[in-house]
């Protein structure tokens, strides 16, 4: 609501819960673009994260939004499914660290 009130635009990549929290208001929409993925399959560590990565770097360079939300779920799902010390958690943390490094680099 604050973004809309200040004529700012947001893009959503990832967890579809955001669409429930910030639904369209009078047809205007909360997001100029959204690529939502279901967040309820905690057994799936990769679909949401890979889906975000398909468009994340392209979205970063676009200039039609003020906020980019990229809500990755792999680390959360790995924690629920395997716990913090499992190799799957280590792999997801390494993937997210690489993504953040690349986002910072750009």
PyMOL commands that set and color helices and strands:
alter all, ss='L'
color gray80, all
select helices_A, chain A and resi 2-5+17-21+47-53+56-61+74-82+87-105
alter helices_A, ss='H'
color red, helices_A
select strands_A, chain A and resi 10-15+33-37+67-71
alter strands_A, ss='S'
color yellow, strands_A
deselect
rebuild
show_as cartoon
